[in-house]
């Protein structure tokens, strides 16, 4: 088995454990473990570099803070010895939000050779492949980048997309967050005209792998999403939405933007409109 072969139009974005095992010793292939440091130290894929991106967020998508946040991500990748010319494979505990966040950010930085290990380290171990506990201190590199603005959405972009027939806004939080019951910012609720699709619907709870192309297609089609429309995904801090970004990229949807500020920005900016069901 090579790439994760469940009939995705962009199947090469997901790598199977077997494919990674075959390619991991090739020059220029960099594997990044996005789990917490404690889990990495207890056992990781041989040669994997550690970069836990959780809480590396921005809740302000005005131009200056967004540029600083983007530069910080590139510098952190470089500090871990990652170069813009590398083939990058991100993995988590399963095909999870942090691995997807790394994938989205690499594409946002203009990197066109990023992948995710489908099923994460769980699938790696279940495939009979070994782990190690010893890490290697990386040699810092300069990660050169050219941010692709079409991959990210700011609050201004989202404002322009509300009730715009050319756009679809997808909320990937829990139903309770979407309804405003689970309130994680000063205001609870959702972005007006947003459709709801919980990110946990997109992966198989047993295997931890992304659901098949047919399953994903049905999940998005149930929201009346036209693949030719421009799509903006959001959650609370831009991680769960990065997972939906990966799913949509696998299906070859044409234009997908991750609203990286997500509800932490939207719910805390009093001037932005919200909708509540309650």
C-alpha contacts under 8 A as a table, 3 or more apart, distances in Angstrom:
res1	aa1	res2	aa2	distance
1	X	4	X	7.41
1	X	5	X	7.48
1	X	16	X	7.16
1	X	18	X	6.58
1	X	19	X	7.14
2	X	5	X	7.24
2	X	15	X	7.03
2	X	16	X	6.10
2	X	18	X	6.59
2	X	19	X	5.01
3	X	11	X	6.32
3	X	12	X	5.58
3	X	13	X	7.87
3	X	14	X	6.01
3	X	15	X	4.52
3	X	16	X	5.25
3	X	19	X	6.39
4	X	11	X	6.25
4	X	12	X	7.34
4	X	14	X	5.46
4	X	15	X	5.37
4	X	16	X	5.04
4	X	118	X	6.79
5	X	8	X	7.15
5	X	11	X	6.48
6	X	11	X	7.57
6	X	212	X	5.21
6	X	213	X	6.16
7	X	11	X	6.86
7	X	212	X	7.11
7	X	213	X	5.78
7	X	214	X	7.97
8	X	11	X	4.72
8	X	212	X	7.38
8	X	213	X	5.11
8	X	250	X	5.62
8	X	251	X	5.78
9	X	250	X	6.15
9	X	251	X	5.51
9	X	252	X	6.03
10	X	13	X	6.09
10	X	249	X	6.90
10	X	250	X	4.67
10	X	251	X	6.36
10	X	252	X	6.19
11	X	14	X	5.83
11	X	250	X	6.17
12	X	15	X	6.50
12	X	115	X	7.39
13	X	114	X	6.95
13	X	115	X	4.68
13	X	116	X	6.35
13	X	250	X	6.79
14	X	115	X	5.66
14	X	116	X	5.01
14	X	117	X	5.87
14	X	118	X	5.65
15	X	19	X	6.15
15	X	20	X	6.46
15	X	115	X	6.64
15	X	116	X	6.04
15	X	117	X	4.89
15	X	118	X	5.82
16	X	19	X	5.27
16	X	20	X	6.38
16	X	117	X	5.98
16	X	118	X	5.68
16	X	119	X	7.93
17	X	20	X	5.22
17	X	21	X	6.12
17	X	117	X	6.66
17	X	118	X	7.33
17	X	123	X	6.73
17	X	124	X	5.22
17	X	127	X	7.01
18	X	21	X	5.09
18	X	22	X	6.31
18	X	127	X	7.77
19	X	22	X	5.10
19	X	23	X	6.26
20	X	23	X	5.13
20	X	24	X	5.48
20	X	117	X	7.61
21	X	24	X	5.56
21	X	129	X	8.00
22	X	25	X	7.49
23	X	26	X	5.41
23	X	29	X	7.19
24	X	29	X	5.87
24	X	30	X	7.35
24	X	31	X	7.47
25	X	29	X	7.10
26	X	29	X	5.86
28	X	85	X	7.31
28	X	86	X	4.71
28	X	87	X	5.86
29	X	86	X	5.84
29	X	87	X	4.69
29	X	88	X	6.10
29	X	89	X	7.57
30	X	48	X	7.16
30	X	49	X	7.65
30	X	82	X	7.03
30	X	86	X	6.44
30	X	87	X	5.96
30	X	88	X	4.92
30	X	89	X	6.22
31	X	47	X	7.14
31	X	48	X	4.77
31	X	49	X	6.17
31	X	88	X	5.97
31	X	89	X	4.81
31	X	90	X	5.99
31	X	91	X	7.65
32	X	48	X	5.32
32	X	49	X	4.83
32	X	50	X	5.75
32	X	51	X	6.48
32	X	88	X	7.29
32	X	89	X	6.12
32	X	90	X	4.80
32	X	91	X	6.29
33	X	40	X	7.07
33	X	44	X	7.39
33	X	45	X	7.94
33	X	48	X	6.09
33	X	49	X	6.00
33	X	50	X	4.92
33	X	51	X	6.03
33	X	52	X	7.20
33	X	90	X	6.18
33	X	91	X	5.29
33	X	92	X	6.08
33	X	99	X	7.89
34	X	50	X	6.32
34	X	51	X	5.09
34	X	52	X	4.36
34	X	53	X	6.44
34	X	90	X	6.86
34	X	91	X	6.05
34	X	92	X	5.35
34	X	98	X	6.03
34	X	99	X	5.92
34	X	102	X	7.78
35	X	39	X	6.36
35	X	40	X	6.41
35	X	50	X	7.72
35	X	51	X	7.40
35	X	52	X	5.36
35	X	91	X	7.94
35	X	92	X	5.47
35	X	93	X	6.76
35	X	98	X	7.49
36	X	39	X	5.56
36	X	40	X	6.44
36	X	52	X	5.60
37	X	40	X	4.96
37	X	41	X	6.08
37	X	50	X	7.32
37	X	52	X	7.11
38	X	41	X	5.24
38	X	42	X	6.33
39	X	42	X	5.11
39	X	43	X	6.61
39	X	44	X	7.81
40	X	43	X	5.46
40	X	44	X	5.33
40	X	50	X	7.06
40	X	133	X	7.47
41	X	44	X	7.05
41	X	133	X	5.42
41	X	134	X	7.31
41	X	135	X	7.81
42	X	133	X	5.74
43	X	131	X	5.49
43	X	132	X	5.15
43	X	133	X	4.68
44	X	48	X	6.80
44	X	121	X	7.49
44	X	131	X	5.04
44	X	132	X	5.47
44	X	133	X	6.30
45	X	48	X	5.51
45	X	121	X	7.42
45	X	130	X	7.06
45	X	131	X	4.88
45	X	132	X	6.37
46	X	130	X	7.63
46	X	131	X	5.87
46	X	132	X	5.68
47	X	135	X	7.20
47	X	136	X	7.32
48	X	135	X	7.73
49	X	80	X	6.84
49	X	135	X	7.60
49	X	136	X	7.73
49	X	138	X	7.60
50	X	80	X	7.63
51	X	77	X	7.85
51	X	80	X	7.67
52	X	98	X	7.64
53	X	56	X	5.40
53	X	98	X	6.60
53	X	101	X	7.80
53	X	102	X	7.45
54	X	57	X	7.64
54	X	98	X	6.72
57	X	69	X	7.65
57	X	237	X	6.73
57	X	238	X	7.90
57	X	260	X	7.83
57	X	261	X	7.71
58	X	61	X	7.17
58	X	65	X	7.67
58	X	66	X	7.25
58	X	69	X	6.64
58	X	237	X	7.74
58	X	260	X	7.07
58	X	261	X	5.74
59	X	237	X	7.51
59	X	260	X	7.67
59	X	261	X	4.51
59	X	262	X	7.32
59	X	264	X	5.62
59	X	265	X	4.57
60	X	65	X	6.27
60	X	66	X	6.81
60	X	261	X	6.00
60	X	265	X	6.00
61	X	64	X	8.00
61	X	65	X	6.35
61	X	66	X	5.06
61	X	154	X	5.17
61	X	155	X	6.47
61	X	260	X	7.62
61	X	261	X	6.04
61	X	265	X	7.89
62	X	65	X	5.98
62	X	66	X	6.06
62	X	154	X	7.17
62	X	155	X	7.98
63	X	66	X	5.32
63	X	67	X	6.15
64	X	67	X	5.24
64	X	68	X	6.29
65	X	68	X	5.03
65	X	69	X	6.05
66	X	69	X	5.06
66	X	70	X	6.11
67	X	70	X	5.07
67	X	71	X	6.16
68	X	71	X	5.16
68	X	72	X	6.13
69	X	72	X	5.07
69	X	73	X	6.45
70	X	73	X	5.33
70	X	74	X	6.52
70	X	109	X	7.72
70	X	147	X	7.74
71	X	74	X	5.17
71	X	75	X	6.15
72	X	75	X	5.10
72	X	76	X	6.13
73	X	76	X	5.13
73	X	77	X	6.29
73	X	105	X	7.98
74	X	77	X	5.22
74	X	78	X	6.22
74	X	109	X	7.49
74	X	143	X	5.77
74	X	144	X	7.45
74	X	145	X	7.16
75	X	78	X	4.99
75	X	79	X	5.98
75	X	142	X	7.14
75	X	143	X	6.43
76	X	79	X	4.99
76	X	80	X	6.47
77	X	80	X	5.29
77	X	81	X	6.77
77	X	82	X	5.44
77	X	83	X	7.76
77	X	143	X	6.70
78	X	81	X	5.07
78	X	82	X	4.85
78	X	83	X	6.22
78	X	140	X	5.72
78	X	141	X	4.66
78	X	142	X	5.10
78	X	143	X	4.70
79	X	82	X	7.24
79	X	138	X	7.62
79	X	139	X	7.33
79	X	140	X	4.33
79	X	141	X	5.96
79	X	142	X	7.53
80	X	138	X	5.47
80	X	139	X	6.86
80	X	140	X	5.71
80	X	141	X	7.42
81	X	138	X	5.27
81	X	139	X	5.12
81	X	140	X	4.51
81	X	141	X	5.01
82	X	86	X	6.84
82	X	140	X	7.62
82	X	141	X	6.33
82	X	142	X	7.91
82	X	143	X	6.60
83	X	86	X	5.42
83	X	141	X	6.26
83	X	142	X	6.60
83	X	143	X	5.00
83	X	144	X	7.33
84	X	111	X	6.58
84	X	143	X	5.37
84	X	144	X	5.76
84	X	145	X	6.95
86	X	113	X	7.39
87	X	113	X	5.23
87	X	114	X	6.06
87	X	115	X	7.89
88	X	113	X	6.45
88	X	114	X	4.78
88	X	115	X	6.13
89	X	114	X	5.96
89	X	115	X	4.67
89	X	116	X	5.28
89	X	117	X	6.48
90	X	99	X	5.20
90	X	100	X	7.63
90	X	102	X	6.47
90	X	103	X	6.67
90	X	114	X	7.76
90	X	115	X	6.26
90	X	116	X	4.83
90	X	117	X	6.22
91	X	94	X	7.25
91	X	95	X	7.06
91	X	96	X	7.93
91	X	98	X	7.99
91	X	99	X	4.98
91	X	116	X	5.80
91	X	117	X	5.17
91	X	118	X	7.69
91	X	120	X	5.08
91	X	121	X	6.84
92	X	95	X	6.36
92	X	96	X	5.95
92	X	98	X	6.58
92	X	99	X	5.32
92	X	117	X	7.92
92	X	120	X	4.96
92	X	121	X	6.32
93	X	96	X	6.78
93	X	119	X	7.44
93	X	120	X	5.03
93	X	121	X	5.31
93	X	122	X	5.94
94	X	118	X	6.95
94	X	119	X	4.31
94	X	120	X	3.84
94	X	121	X	6.31
94	X	122	X	6.00
94	X	123	X	7.30
94	X	208	X	4.87
94	X	209	X	6.54
95	X	99	X	6.74
95	X	100	X	7.39
95	X	116	X	7.39
95	X	117	X	6.94
95	X	118	X	5.33
95	X	119	X	4.84
95	X	120	X	5.39
95	X	203	X	7.33
95	X	208	X	5.85
95	X	209	X	5.46
95	X	210	X	6.29
96	X	99	X	5.67
96	X	100	X	6.31
96	X	120	X	7.69
96	X	208	X	7.86
96	X	243	X	6.99
97	X	100	X	4.96
97	X	101	X	5.90
97	X	239	X	5.32
97	X	240	X	5.31
97	X	241	X	8.00
97	X	242	X	6.62
97	X	243	X	5.19
98	X	101	X	4.82
98	X	102	X	6.29
98	X	239	X	6.39
99	X	102	X	5.19
99	X	103	X	6.34
99	X	116	X	6.50
100	X	103	X	4.92
100	X	104	X	6.08
100	X	116	X	6.99
100	X	239	X	7.40
100	X	242	X	5.53
100	X	243	X	4.93
100	X	245	X	7.93
100	X	246	X	6.25
101	X	104	X	5.14
101	X	105	X	6.05
101	X	238	X	7.73
101	X	239	X	5.53
101	X	242	X	5.08
101	X	243	X	6.77
102	X	105	X	5.16
102	X	106	X	6.12
103	X	106	X	5.23
103	X	107	X	6.42
103	X	114	X	5.95
103	X	115	X	6.33
103	X	116	X	6.75
103	X	246	X	7.58
104	X	107	X	5.20
104	X	108	X	6.08
104	X	242	X	5.98
104	X	245	X	7.14
104	X	246	X	7.07
105	X	108	X	4.82
105	X	109	X	6.07
106	X	109	X	5.08
106	X	110	X	6.58
106	X	111	X	5.27
106	X	112	X	7.74
106	X	114	X	6.50
107	X	110	X	5.04
107	X	111	X	4.84
107	X	112	X	6.06
107	X	114	X	7.08
107	X	148	X	7.69
107	X	151	X	7.44
108	X	111	X	7.17
108	X	147	X	5.56
108	X	148	X	5.18
108	X	149	X	7.28
108	X	151	X	5.36
108	X	152	X	6.88
109	X	145	X	5.33
109	X	146	X	5.59
109	X	147	X	4.33
109	X	148	X	6.21
110	X	145	X	6.09
110	X	146	X	5.38
110	X	147	X	5.52
110	X	148	X	5.72
111	X	114	X	6.72
111	X	145	X	7.50
117	X	120	X	5.30
117	X	121	X	7.96
118	X	123	X	7.43
118	X	208	X	7.83
118	X	209	X	5.34
118	X	210	X	6.74
119	X	122	X	6.12
119	X	123	X	4.82
119	X	124	X	7.49
119	X	207	X	6.54
119	X	208	X	4.86
119	X	209	X	4.20
119	X	210	X	7.32
120	X	123	X	5.60
120	X	124	X	6.50
120	X	208	X	7.48
120	X	209	X	7.73
121	X	124	X	4.72
121	X	125	X	6.12
122	X	125	X	5.39
122	X	126	X	6.18
122	X	208	X	7.70
123	X	126	X	4.94
123	X	127	X	5.98
123	X	207	X	7.44
123	X	208	X	7.77
124	X	127	X	5.21
124	X	128	X	6.90
124	X	129	X	5.75
124	X	130	X	7.89
125	X	128	X	5.28
125	X	129	X	5.28
125	X	130	X	6.63
125	X	131	X	7.65
126	X	129	X	7.36
132	X	135	X	7.98
148	X	151	X	5.72
148	X	152	X	7.50
149	X	152	X	5.55
149	X	153	X	7.66
150	X	153	X	7.52
150	X	255	X	7.59
150	X	256	X	7.67
150	X	257	X	6.37
151	X	255	X	7.92
151	X	256	X	6.35
151	X	257	X	4.54
151	X	258	X	6.38
152	X	257	X	4.70
152	X	258	X	4.88
152	X	259	X	5.89
152	X	260	X	6.74
153	X	156	X	7.84
153	X	157	X	5.62
153	X	158	X	6.69
153	X	232	X	6.99
153	X	257	X	5.49
153	X	258	X	5.60
153	X	259	X	4.37
153	X	260	X	6.67
154	X	157	X	5.13
154	X	158	X	6.41
154	X	259	X	5.94
154	X	260	X	7.23
154	X	261	X	7.05
155	X	158	X	5.02
155	X	159	X	6.16
155	X	259	X	7.43
155	X	261	X	7.45
155	X	265	X	7.86
155	X	266	X	7.10
156	X	159	X	5.06
156	X	160	X	6.39
157	X	160	X	5.22
157	X	161	X	6.34
158	X	161	X	4.93
158	X	162	X	6.40
158	X	169	X	7.98
158	X	232	X	7.46
158	X	259	X	7.72
159	X	162	X	5.55
160	X	164	X	7.14
161	X	164	X	5.05
161	X	166	X	7.79
161	X	167	X	5.63
161	X	168	X	7.42
161	X	169	X	7.40
162	X	167	X	7.67
162	X	169	X	7.56
162	X	191	X	7.93
162	X	192	X	6.34
162	X	193	X	5.93
162	X	194	X	7.78
163	X	167	X	7.76
163	X	192	X	7.77
163	X	193	X	5.91
164	X	167	X	5.55
164	X	168	X	7.91
165	X	168	X	7.62
166	X	229	X	5.53
166	X	230	X	6.21
167	X	229	X	5.61
167	X	230	X	4.68
167	X	231	X	5.68
167	X	232	X	7.46
168	X	194	X	7.15
168	X	195	X	7.65
168	X	225	X	6.92
168	X	229	X	6.85
168	X	230	X	6.28
168	X	231	X	4.87
168	X	232	X	6.31
169	X	193	X	7.02
169	X	194	X	4.71
169	X	195	X	6.18
169	X	231	X	5.90
169	X	232	X	4.82
169	X	233	X	5.88
169	X	234	X	7.78
170	X	194	X	5.41
170	X	195	X	4.90
170	X	196	X	5.74
170	X	197	X	6.71
170	X	231	X	7.38
170	X	232	X	6.22
170	X	233	X	4.77
170	X	234	X	6.40
171	X	178	X	7.20
171	X	190	X	7.61
171	X	194	X	6.10
171	X	195	X	5.92
171	X	196	X	4.80
171	X	197	X	6.12
171	X	198	X	7.37
171	X	233	X	6.10
171	X	234	X	5.29
171	X	235	X	5.78
171	X	241	X	7.62
172	X	196	X	6.16
172	X	197	X	5.07
172	X	198	X	4.55
172	X	199	X	5.08
172	X	233	X	7.02
172	X	234	X	6.12
172	X	235	X	5.20
172	X	240	X	6.25
172	X	241	X	5.75
172	X	244	X	7.27
173	X	177	X	6.13
173	X	178	X	6.40
173	X	196	X	7.65
173	X	197	X	7.37
173	X	198	X	5.36
173	X	199	X	6.65
173	X	234	X	7.82
173	X	235	X	5.02
173	X	236	X	6.90
173	X	240	X	7.07
174	X	177	X	5.27
174	X	178	X	6.29
174	X	198	X	5.44
174	X	199	X	7.83
175	X	178	X	4.97
175	X	179	X	6.12
175	X	196	X	7.50
175	X	198	X	6.96
176	X	179	X	5.20
176	X	180	X	6.20
176	X	181	X	5.09
176	X	182	X	5.19
177	X	180	X	5.04
177	X	181	X	5.84
177	X	182	X	4.55
177	X	183	X	6.21
177	X	184	X	7.73
177	X	188	X	7.14
177	X	189	X	6.68
177	X	190	X	7.84
178	X	181	X	7.69
178	X	182	X	7.94
178	X	188	X	7.97
178	X	189	X	5.58
178	X	190	X	5.38
178	X	196	X	7.21
179	X	182	X	7.66
179	X	188	X	7.73
179	X	189	X	5.48
179	X	190	X	7.01
179	X	276	X	6.05
179	X	277	X	5.61
179	X	278	X	6.94
180	X	183	X	5.75
180	X	188	X	4.34
180	X	189	X	3.93
180	X	190	X	7.13
180	X	276	X	6.12
180	X	277	X	7.27
180	X	278	X	7.19
181	X	188	X	7.08
181	X	189	X	7.73
181	X	278	X	7.96
182	X	188	X	7.15
183	X	186	X	7.50
183	X	187	X	6.71
183	X	188	X	4.67
183	X	189	X	7.55
184	X	187	X	7.61
184	X	188	X	6.83
184	X	236	X	7.67
184	X	263	X	7.98
184	X	264	X	7.49
185	X	188	X	6.40
185	X	263	X	7.11
185	X	264	X	5.92
185	X	267	X	5.34
185	X	268	X	5.79
186	X	267	X	6.03
186	X	268	X	5.32
187	X	267	X	4.97
187	X	268	X	6.44
188	X	267	X	6.50
188	X	276	X	7.43
189	X	267	X	7.79
189	X	274	X	6.16
189	X	275	X	5.63
189	X	276	X	4.72
189	X	277	X	7.53
190	X	194	X	7.00
190	X	263	X	7.99
190	X	274	X	5.52
190	X	275	X	5.29
190	X	276	X	6.45
191	X	194	X	5.59
191	X	266	X	7.91
191	X	273	X	6.89
191	X	274	X	5.04
191	X	275	X	6.04
192	X	273	X	6.92
192	X	274	X	5.62
192	X	275	X	5.26
195	X	223	X	6.74
196	X	223	X	7.91
197	X	201	X	7.24
197	X	219	X	7.84
197	X	220	X	7.90
198	X	201	X	5.63
198	X	202	X	7.75
199	X	202	X	5.60
199	X	203	X	7.88
199	X	240	X	5.90
199	X	241	X	7.24
199	X	243	X	6.88
199	X	244	X	6.32
200	X	203	X	6.09
201	X	204	X	7.79
201	X	219	X	7.93
202	X	210	X	6.26
202	X	211	X	5.85
202	X	216	X	6.46
202	X	219	X	7.93
202	X	244	X	7.46
202	X	247	X	7.32
203	X	208	X	6.20
203	X	209	X	5.65
203	X	210	X	4.18
203	X	211	X	4.83
204	X	207	X	5.68
204	X	208	X	5.24
204	X	209	X	5.55
204	X	210	X	6.03
204	X	211	X	5.59
205	X	208	X	5.43
205	X	209	X	7.86
210	X	247	X	7.71
211	X	215	X	6.08
211	X	216	X	6.23
212	X	215	X	5.22
212	X	216	X	6.18
213	X	216	X	5.15
213	X	217	X	5.95
213	X	250	X	7.77
213	X	251	X	6.71
214	X	217	X	5.09
214	X	218	X	6.27
215	X	218	X	5.29
215	X	219	X	6.33
216	X	219	X	5.07
216	X	220	X	6.37
216	X	247	X	7.25
216	X	251	X	7.95
217	X	220	X	5.35
217	X	221	X	5.89
217	X	251	X	7.34
218	X	221	X	4.97
218	X	222	X	5.93
219	X	222	X	5.40
219	X	223	X	7.25
220	X	223	X	5.42
220	X	224	X	7.07
220	X	225	X	6.09
221	X	224	X	4.96
221	X	225	X	5.35
221	X	226	X	7.50
222	X	225	X	7.47
225	X	229	X	7.40
226	X	229	X	5.44
227	X	230	X	7.98
227	X	253	X	5.04
227	X	254	X	6.47
228	X	253	X	6.81
228	X	254	X	5.94
228	X	255	X	7.55
229	X	254	X	7.45
229	X	255	X	7.09
230	X	254	X	7.25
230	X	255	X	4.97
230	X	256	X	6.19
231	X	255	X	6.06
231	X	256	X	4.74
231	X	257	X	6.20
232	X	256	X	5.82
232	X	257	X	4.78
232	X	258	X	5.83
232	X	259	X	6.51
233	X	241	X	5.29
233	X	242	X	7.68
233	X	244	X	7.09
233	X	245	X	6.99
233	X	256	X	7.46
233	X	257	X	6.36
233	X	258	X	5.12
233	X	259	X	6.00
234	X	237	X	7.79
234	X	238	X	5.92
234	X	240	X	7.51
234	X	241	X	4.82
234	X	242	X	7.98
234	X	258	X	6.19
234	X	259	X	5.17
234	X	260	X	7.10
234	X	262	X	5.15
234	X	263	X	7.38
235	X	238	X	5.54
235	X	239	X	7.09
235	X	240	X	5.90
235	X	241	X	5.40
235	X	262	X	5.41
235	X	263	X	6.10
236	X	239	X	7.72
236	X	240	X	7.83
236	X	261	X	7.82
236	X	262	X	5.16
236	X	263	X	4.44
236	X	264	X	5.62
237	X	240	X	7.82
237	X	260	X	6.46
237	X	261	X	6.00
237	X	262	X	5.26
237	X	263	X	6.49
237	X	264	X	6.02
238	X	241	X	5.27
238	X	242	X	6.07
238	X	258	X	6.87
238	X	259	X	6.40
238	X	260	X	4.59
238	X	261	X	6.42
238	X	262	X	5.68
239	X	242	X	4.97
239	X	243	X	6.58
240	X	243	X	5.10
240	X	244	X	6.64
241	X	244	X	4.98
241	X	245	X	6.11
241	X	258	X	6.40
241	X	259	X	7.75
242	X	245	X	4.75
242	X	246	X	6.28
242	X	258	X	6.33
243	X	246	X	5.12
243	X	247	X	6.42
244	X	247	X	4.94
244	X	248	X	6.14
245	X	248	X	5.19
245	X	249	X	6.07
245	X	256	X	6.57
245	X	257	X	7.42
245	X	258	X	6.79
246	X	249	X	5.02
246	X	250	X	6.19
247	X	250	X	5.15
247	X	251	X	6.57
248	X	251	X	5.05
248	X	252	X	6.29
248	X	253	X	5.60
248	X	256	X	7.48
249	X	252	X	4.86
249	X	253	X	5.87
249	X	254	X	7.98
249	X	256	X	7.74
250	X	253	X	7.85
253	X	256	X	7.07
259	X	262	X	5.34
261	X	264	X	6.21
261	X	265	X	5.09
261	X	266	X	7.30
262	X	265	X	5.71
262	X	266	X	6.13
263	X	266	X	4.67
263	X	267	X	5.08
263	X	268	X	7.58
264	X	267	X	5.68
264	X	268	X	6.10
265	X	268	X	5.36
265	X	269	X	6.09
266	X	269	X	5.37
266	X	270	X	8.00
266	X	272	X	6.42
267	X	270	X	7.20
267	X	272	X	7.75
267	X	274	X	7.85
269	X	272	X	5.82
270	X	273	X	7.94
